[in-house]
Structure formats: structure tokens, C-alpha cells
Amino acid sequence: MLRKILLVSLILCMTSQTGLCAQDIGNSVSEKEYPKADAVLPKPKDKQPDFVIEGSVEKNIDMTLERCIELALGNNPQINAAFHDILASDSRIKQVWSNYFPQLSWQTGYTRIRQLQLSDALGRNLTFNYYILGQVTLQQMLYDFGVTQNQATIKRLDYEAYKTTLGATINDVIYQTKDAYFNLLYAFENKRVAEDTVHKFEMFYNQAKAFYEIGMNPKVDVTIAEVNLSNAKLQLIQADNAVNLAVAKLNNIMGVPFIDKYNVQERLKYEPVNITFNKSIEIAREARPELKLAELKVESANQTLKLVKKSYFPTLSIEGQLQIGGKHWTSNHGYNIGGYLNFPTINGMLIKNEIQEARYLYDKEIANAKNTQNQIYLEIQNAFLTLEEKKNQMPVAILGVKQAKENYELSYGRYRVGEANPTELKDAQINYQQAQLSYYNALYQYNSAKAQLEKAIGKNLTADESDIIELGQ
């Protein structure tokens, strides 16, 4: 018993002072061809450069979800394109109302005329020049029996539709930003787990090497520990690259793909929200942009049907014209003024089928609006049920982490005193690692499902701050 206590004390001493009695174990490799793992592993956090945005007034920007959403709303090209659609649509409304503005035209010219019939009748050629110094025409449309009014109404509905589309685009961009941000936090958590796993397998390797050096365990234990450590370092490299990919995806969604690095200050949290399915539907009826857009399309089709029915209607206008010219540029002048009731060219069959087409398109928009309503109802239902599923998974995932951590600590304690074998410790460590990854995956899926439900109802959901749960607190 005394001998065992002395051996354990010697092992602990050697473990705490790594390198005092260390010796090369296993086959040597060419570092030129296969560099050491430390040379390719990600740098520790304290050695990494600060993330900054070039040209910004403040440096070392601390990025949060709110900051990401602000950047996305200001830089995402989809939002910018939708906004300019609104401006263009507003100009189209003014173009239609221009029908009520007077139309002014001016013309000048020179014509050389030879009259064929008079020349034959008189027996000589009648050739003369005709000059127009200026011909000014002013035309004013007085009334078109509501045609311009219908056209303006259609353009105004298009304008409202573009505004609603902008709202839908913003809603979608916010969801994409949230999901990408949560994915970045998830990648950071995976990297932290990978770093912790490397640290634990390093302790495992040092312990196994110490046992081997005093003759307590065979060399195969050291080999197993080396393999486990190498695999853990490989996973750390992959996790670090996943962080870079997540950053690139988030930056692209925010519309700033070339932004310099920045500090992410938040971690994945569990923020439970209490909302019923009926409440979700009620909120969506008021806030979901696509529902309003479907209603606007139905009304626009109705106005188009009314407009086509007015194809028979005339236009009432007045026109005045002043001319200066004649045989010389200023030899004479004339004018005319009058009111006109202009009837369009009537093609009964054409207009009848145009009316039928407009009526069918109106019925189509009614059906599309109903389909949109059904699709949004299904989207809300799927998002709500998914959120409930992920919400119910959280307690199980948290409990799994606690149990796996306790099992690992017991196994590692047993191994340090020589009571456990390497396989038991390895299994405990892998189970603890997988439990952490499963927890963070469940946490990411919960936050993503919450963001999806917010997109489906068109409104953010707030949580009680007292219910916020973060691992490690």
C-alpha cells in the first residue's frame, strides 16, 4: 500500500512538471514533411489580433446581434434594391397623373411643293416654297371618364405592394442575419469544446506517459493517448475553419463581405418564450407582410378589370395651335382652337376578351391570396411545433452535459490513481465532448427555430430576462 502511495505521488509530481523526466516515445517523424501540431493549430484567443472595421471611427468593435442587424439593414443589397423599387413606383404614379397636365409642342420646317394636278390643268409647273417659322400646339385633356383615375389607383396599389415587399425583404434579411449569427455562436462553442478536448487529451497523454515511464502501464496506453490527442487537434483545426466559414456567411448576409475581423461578445443562450399557436396566428394577421401583399394584388386585379371595362370611353380635350410662316418665314400667320371628344377605335371582340382575361386574372389573385394564407398558416404551424420540440429538448440536453461531465471527472480521478484503464477514460471524455456538442446544437436549433417563428409571424418575440439560461452560469 505504501509503495502504491509513493508511485502515485511520483506520478503527480511528474505530471505537474512536464519535461523533467520526459523522453521521446514512439517513432520519430520528419518535421519538414509533417510539422508539429502546434505549428498549424489555431492561435490561442489572447494571441489573435483584435477584430476591427477599417475606416470606422471606433476600433475594436464588439459585435452583437443588434449590431449585426443594424449592419444588415444598412448594407444588404436586397433591401437596397427593394427600396429603389419603391422610389421607381412612386415616379410611375406621377407619370400617370401627368395626363392631366397640358401638352406643349413646337415645330419648324421648310417644304418645297410642286402641285401635279394644277400643273397639268394650267399647262405650266407650279412650284413654290413653304416655310414654317414656328407652329406651337397646346393640348389639355379635360376628362377621360375615370381612366386616368383607375390607372393612378393601380400604380398606387403597386407602390403599396413594393412597400410591403420591402417589409417582407427586411423580415427575411433579419431572419437570415439571426440564423447566421446563431450559427457563428454555435461554431464558436464547438471551437471551445474542441480546445477543451485538446486540453483534456493532453492531460490524458501526460498521465499515460508518466505511468509508462515508471513502469505502471504498457506503451500501448501512451500510443492510444497520442492517437486521441492527434484526433482532438484535427477536430480543433476543423472547428476553427468552421468559425471562419460562419463569419464569412454572416458578413455576406450583412452586405459587408470584405469587413475586417471583429469581436463577438455574446454566447448562445436559452431564452424561453411563452406564446400560443392562436396568438401566433393573430400576430401574423397584422404583421406578416405577405398577407398584406396578397390583398393588394387582389385589389390591383380588381382595378385592372374596371379599367379594361372603360375601353369604350372617349376623351374630352381642348387644343389650340398658332402658326407663323408661308411663302417667307414671317409672311403670314394663322391659328385654330377647338374642343374635341375623341372616341377610341372600337374592336368589340378584342375588348370583350380583354375583359374576360382581366376577370380571370382577378379570380386567380383571389385564389393566390387564399393559397398564401394557407402557406403562411402552415409555415407558422411548422415553426411553432419545431420551437416546442427544441424547447422540450433543452432540459434533456443540459442534464446530459451534467451527467457526462460528472462521469468524466470520476473516470479521470480513477485513472489518476491507477484504478481506471485508458479505454474507460477515453469513452468518458468522448461522451462528455459529444454531450457538449449535442447541447450546443440543440441550443442553436432552438434559437434558429425561434428566429424562424419570428419570421413566420412577422414580429420579434421577447423573453423574460429572468428565464435566460447560459451554460456555465
TIMI-730383 format. One record per residue (C-alpha): residue in three letters; z, x, y. Coordinates in steps of 0.02 Angstrom, whole numbers, padded with zeros to 5 digits, always signed. Each point is the difference from the previous one (the first is absolute). Example, Ala and Ser with C-alpha at 12.3 -4.5 7.8 and 13.67 -1.06 7.14 Angstrom:
residues 2
Ala+00390+00615-00225;Ser-00033+00069+00172;
This chain:
residues 473
Met+00000+00000+00000;Leu+00044+00143+00118;Arg-00165+00084-00041;Lys-00094-00159+00045;Ile+00090-00016+00168;Leu-00042+00182+00042;Leu-00183-00028-00044;Val-00011-00156+00110;Ser+00081+00094+00146;Leu-00124+00142-00022;Ile-00145-00123+00000;Leu+00058-00087+00159;Cys+00018+00167+00086;Met-00174+00054-00051;Thr-00073-00168+00053;Ser+00075+00011+00174;Gln-00060+00178+00023;Thr-00178-00010-00064;Gly-00083+00168-00020;Leu+00151+00110-00035;Cys-00032+00006-00187;Ala-00173-00075+00000;Gln-00141+00073-00101;Asp-00179-00047-00032;Ile-00014-00128-00138;Gly-00163-00054-00081;Asn-00178+00066+00021;Ser-00053+00079+00164;Val-00150-00069+00095;Ser-00121+00072+00127;Glu+00060-00055+00171;Lys-00172+00037+00072;Glu-00078-00131-00112;Tyr+00151-00113-00013;Pro+00109+00012+00158;Lys+00183-00044-00006;Ala+00042-00182+00021;Asp+00098+00035+00160;Ala-00160+00060+00081;Val-00090-00166-00022;Leu+00144-00123+00009;Pro+00019-00105+00158;Lys+00107+00082+00134;Pro+00176-00064+00024;Lys+00021-00128+00137;Asp+00092+00121+00115;Lys-00145+00123-00009;Gln-00139-00125+00036;Pro-00073-00011+00177;Asp+00050-00150+00104;Phe-00124-00143+00004;Val-00067-00024+00177;Ile-00141-00093+00086;Glu-00108+00116+00106;Gly-00018-00054+00180;Ser+00151-00113-00007;Val+00130+00005+00138;Glu+00140+00012-00125;Lys-00002+00117-00147;Asn+00084-00012-00170;Ile-00038-00186-00008;Asp+00110-00096-00119;Met-00113-00125-00088;Thr+00068-00170-00047;Leu-00082-00159-00063;Glu+00001-00074+00175;Arg-00081+00156+00070;Cys-00134-00006-00136;Ile-00038-00182+00040;Glu-00013+00042+00186;Leu-00124+00139-00037;Ala-00100-00114-00116;Leu-00010-00140+00129;Gly-00060+00122+00131;Asn-00120+00106-00102;Asn-00064-00096-00151;Pro-00189-00023+00023;Gln-00001-00171-00085;Ile+00115-00069+00135;Asn-00105+00082+00135;Ala-00159-00077-00071;Ala+00079-00173-00013;Phe+00060+00013+00180;His-00175+00040+00064;Asp-00067-00149-00097;Ile+00114-00107+00109;Leu-00068+00078+00160;Ala-00179-00025-00058;Ser+00037-00181-00046;Asp+00073-00033+00173;Ser-00163+00063+00075;Arg-00099-00121-00109;Ile+00098-00147+00072;Lys-00050+00054+00176;Gln-00180+00020-00056;Val-00004-00183-00052;Trp+00077-00062+00163;Ser-00134+00097+00094;Asn-00117-00147-00037;Tyr+00081-00088+00149;Phe-00036+00145+00117;Pro-00163+00001+00101;Gln-00145+00103-00063;Leu-00094+00103+00129;Ser-00166+00087-00030;Trp-00123+00097+00111;Gln-00181+00043-00034;Thr-00137+00096+00091;Gly-00177+00040-00052;Tyr-00185+00020+00031;Thr-00142-00094-00085;Arg-00190+00020+00016;Ile-00087-00162-00045;Arg-00184-00042-00035;Gln-00032-00186-00024;Leu-00125-00029-00138;Gln-00039-00185+00029;Leu-00012+00008+00190;Ser-00111+00153-00011;Asp-00124-00092-00112;Ala+00003-00155+00109;Leu-00030+00090+00165;Gly-00115+00132-00068;Arg+00103+00146+00059;Asn+00150+00094-00058;Leu+00166-00057+00074;Thr+00120+00145-00014;Phe+00159+00014+00101;Asn+00171+00083-00003;Tyr+00165-00094-00012;Tyr+00159+00081+00060;Ile+00181-00051-00030;Leu+00122+00089+00113;Gly+00144-00094-00076;Gln+00035-00152-00105;Val+00184-00046-00004;Thr+00058-00132-00124;Leu+00175-00076-00005;Gln+00047-00113-00144;Gln+00165-00091-00027;Met+00046-00096-00157;Leu+00101-00154+00048;Tyr+00043-00081-00165;Asp-00047+00022-00183;Phe+00099-00145-00073;Gly+00140+00109-00073;Val-00106+00131-00089;Thr+00072+00145+00100;Gln+00174-00073-00021;Asn-00019-00001-00190;Gln-00070+00177+00000;Ala+00146+00061+00106;Thr+00124-00088-00115;Ile-00076+00086-00151;Lys+00011+00169+00086;Arg+00179-00036+00052;Leu+00044-00041-00180;Asp-00083+00163-00052;Tyr+00108+00087+00130;Glu+00158-00078-00073;Ala-00061+00047-00174;Tyr-00019+00182+00051;Lys+00175-00003+00074;Thr+00065-00070-00164;Thr-00098+00131-00095;Leu+00084+00133+00105;Gly+00168-00072-00050;Ala-00051+00003-00183;Thr-00060+00180+00018;Ile+00164+00052+00081;Asn+00095-00089-00138;Asp-00099+00092-00132;Val+00015+00170+00086;Ile+00188-00022+00016;Tyr+00011-00037-00186;Gln-00107+00151-00044;Thr+00107+00110+00114;Lys+00161-00063-00078;Asp-00065+00023-00176;Ala-00064+00176+00038;Tyr+00164+00045+00086;Phe+00103-00062-00147;Asn-00116+00095-00116;Leu+00034+00158+00103;Leu+00188-00028-00013;Tyr-00023-00027-00187;Ala-00095+00165-00012;Phe+00140+00087+00094;Glu+00129-00072-00120;Asn-00103+00058-00149;Lys-00007+00173+00077;Arg+00190+00001+00024;Val+00022-00050-00182;Ala-00120+00138-00053;Glu+00095+00128+00105;Asp+00165-00058-00074;Thr-00075+00009-00175;Val-00057+00179+00030;His+00175+00044+00059;Lys+00081-00078-00152;Phe-00119+00084-00122;Glu+00033+00166+00087;Met+00185-00024-00035;Phe-00045-00047-00179;Tyr-00106+00157-00016;Asn+00135+00114+00072;Gln+00129-00077-00115;Ala-00111+00019-00154;Lys-00039+00181+00047;Ala+00185+00037+00021;Phe+00039-00076-00170;Tyr-00140+00103-00078;Glu+00058+00163+00079;Ile+00174-00016-00075;Gly-00071-00054-00167;Met+00061-00179-00002;Asn-00172-00085-00007;Pro-00169+00053-00070;Lys-00149+00053+00106;Val-00088-00165-00035;Asp+00124-00085+00118;Val-00056+00117+00139;Thr-00183-00035-00041;Ile+00031-00187+00007;Ala+00086+00020+00167;Glu-00146+00105+00066;Val-00126-00132-00053;Asn+00103-00138+00080;Leu+00015+00098+00161;Ser-00187+00035+00005;Asn-00040-00184-00026;Ala+00122-00047+00137;Lys-00082+00122+00121;Leu-00171-00071-00045;Gln+00063-00176+00039;Leu+00068+00063+00166;Ile-00172+00068+00049;Gln-00079-00167-00044;Ala+00134-00095+00096;Asp-00028+00109+00153;Asn-00187-00033-00006;Ala+00035-00187-00018;Val+00097+00009+00164;Asn-00149+00080+00088;Leu-00117-00134-00069;Ala+00119-00138+00057;Val+00008+00077+00175;Ala-00191+00006+00007;Lys-00013-00182-00052;Leu+00128-00056+00129;Asn-00084+00101+00138;Asn-00169-00076-00042;Ile+00069-00177+00009;Met+00083+00038+00167;Gly-00169+00060+00063;Val+00059+00179+00034;Pro-00064+00098-00151;Phe+00008+00167+00091;Ile+00178-00018+00064;Asp+00114+00149-00026;Lys+00151-00007-00112;Tyr+00153-00101+00046;Asn+00177-00031-00060;Val+00033-00156-00103;Gln+00177-00056+00036;Glu+00024-00149-00116;Arg+00026-00023-00185;Leu-00042-00142-00116;Lys+00128-00138+00018;Tyr+00037-00165-00084;Glu+00005-00133+00135;Pro+00020-00170-00085;Val-00074-00150+00088;Asn+00047-00179-00034;Ile-00147-00119+00017;Thr-00057-00147-00103;Phe-00177-00036-00056;Asn-00008-00160+00103;Lys+00058+00095+00153;Ser-00137+00129-00030;Ile-00132-00137-00004;Glu+00070-00077+00158;Ile-00006+00167+00093;Ala-00178+00034-00061;Arg-00063-00167+00069;Glu+00050+00057+00174;Ala-00026+00188-00008;Arg-00139+00040-00125;Pro-00158+00041+00102;Glu-00122-00046-00139;Leu+00057-00182+00000;Lys-00034-00014+00186;Leu-00167+00087-00024;Ala-00053-00126-00132;Glu+00042-00144+00118;Leu-00101+00080+00139;Lys-00151+00020-00114;Val+00008-00185-00045;Glu+00005-00051+00183;Ser-00142+00121+00042;Ala-00108-00079-00137;Asn+00041-00172+00070;Gln-00055+00053+00175;Thr-00160+00073-00072;Leu-00037-00168-00082;Lys+00024-00088+00169;Leu-00113+00127+00085;Val-00142-00024-00125;Lys+00007-00189+00026;Lys-00041+00031+00185;Ser-00168+00081-00039;Tyr-00086-00157+00069;Phe+00087+00009+00169;Pro-00097+00051+00158;Thr+00053+00119+00139;Leu+00013-00053+00183;Ser-00038+00137+00127;Ile-00071+00034+00174;Glu-00120+00139+00047;Gly-00063+00070+00165;Gln-00139+00127+00027;Leu-00062+00096+00154;Gln-00166+00098-00001;Ile-00074+00120+00128;Gly-00177+00068-00023;Gly-00181-00055-00010;Lys-00157+00096+00050;His+00115+00127+00080;Trp+00182+00045-00034;Thr+00067-00112+00139;Ser-00145-00115+00038;Asn+00083-00161-00063;His+00157-00072-00075;Gly+00052-00151-00103;Tyr+00146-00076-00089;Asn+00048-00135-00124;Ile+00163-00083-00046;Gly+00042-00132-00127;Gly+00116-00069-00132;Tyr-00044+00002-00184;Leu+00059-00088-00157;Asn-00061+00114-00138;Phe-00008-00073-00175;Pro-00006+00121-00147;Thr-00140+00003-00125;Ile+00049-00124-00134;Asn-00023+00035-00185;Gly+00090-00143-00085;Met-00002+00073-00174;Leu+00063+00170+00060;Ile+00143-00072+00102;Lys+00050-00119-00140;Asn+00017+00142-00125;Glu+00089+00110+00127;Ile+00130-00138+00019;Gln+00018-00014-00189;Glu+00022+00188-00014;Ala+00135+00000+00134;Arg+00090-00143-00087;Tyr-00003+00092-00167;Leu+00065+00159+00083;Tyr+00140-00101+00078;Asp+00048-00068-00171;Lys-00009+00177-00068;Glu+00124+00065+00131;Ile+00119-00142-00045;Ala-00008+00056-00183;Asn+00020+00183+00051;Ala+00154-00045+00103;Lys+00076-00086-00151;Asn-00041+00150-00109;Thr+00080+00117+00128;Gln+00156-00106+00000;Asn+00007+00006-00190;Gln-00028+00188-00005;Ile+00138+00031+00127;Tyr+00116-00113-00097;Leu-00037+00101-00157;Glu+00021+00164+00094;Ile+00170-00054+00066;Gln+00051-00059-00173;Asn-00049+00166-00081;Ala+00085+00102+00136;Phe+00158-00105-00007;Leu+00014+00009-00190;Thr-00037+00187+00001;Leu+00136+00027+00130;Glu+00124-00099-00104;Glu-00046+00102-00154;Lys+00023+00166+00091;Lys+00161-00063+00079;Asn+00071-00040-00172;Gln-00050+00172-00064;Met+00101+00093+00131;Pro+00176-00023-00074;Val-00065+00054-00171;Ala-00086+00154+00073;Ile+00156+00050+00097;Leu+00108-00021-00155;Gly-00124+00104-00101;Val+00015+00145+00124;Lys+00189-00005-00005;Gln+00005-00003-00190;Ala-00130+00138-00018;Lys+00093+00108+00127;Glu+00164-00023-00091;Asn-00082+00041-00166;Tyr-00078+00158+00073;Glu+00164+00060+00075;Leu+00089-00026-00167;Ser-00138+00091-00095;Tyr-00004+00144+00122;Gly+00188+00017-00006;Arg-00005+00002-00190;Tyr-00138+00129+00001;Arg+00094+00116+00119;Val+00143+00010-00123;Gly-00114+00018-00149;Glu+00024-00174-00073;Ala-00177-00068+00028;Asn-00170+00065-00054;Pro-00151+00030+00116;Thr-00093-00152-00064;Glu+00142-00116+00048;Leu+00009+00075+00175;Lys-00188-00005+00021;Asp-00009-00183-00051;Ala+00143-00043+00118;Gln-00085+00090+00144;Ile-00170-00082-00032;Asn+00082-00171-00016;Tyr+00089+00028+00166;Gln-00162+00055+00082;Gln-00095-00150-00068;Ala+00139-00118+00054;Gln-00011+00067+00178;Leu-00190-00014+00001;Ser+00011-00177-00069;Tyr+00126-00047+00134;Tyr-00106+00067+00141;Asn-00155-00080-00074;Ala+00091-00167-00006;Leu+00059+00028+00178;Tyr-00177+00037+00059;Gln-00070-00151-00091;Tyr+00134-00111+00077;Asn-00038+00059+00176;Ser-00187-00015-00032;Ala+00023-00176-00068;Lys+00102-00044+00153;Ala-00138+00065+00113;Gln-00127-00100-00101;Leu+00101-00159+00024;Glu+00012+00036+00187;Lys-00189+00017+00005;Ala-00022-00161-00100;Ile+00107-00103+00119;Gly-00056+00093+00157;Lys+00175+00044+00060;Asn+00129+00138-00024;Leu+00155-00036-00104;Thr+00167+00063+00065;Ala+00143+00054-00110;Asp+00187+00000+00026;Glu+00046+00179+00040;Ser+00160-00018-00101;Asp-00106-00025-00155;Ile-00099+00163+00018;Ile+00024+00112-00151;Glu-00052+00182-00012;Leu+00025+00110-00150;Gly+00134+00131+00029;Gln+00098-00096+00132;
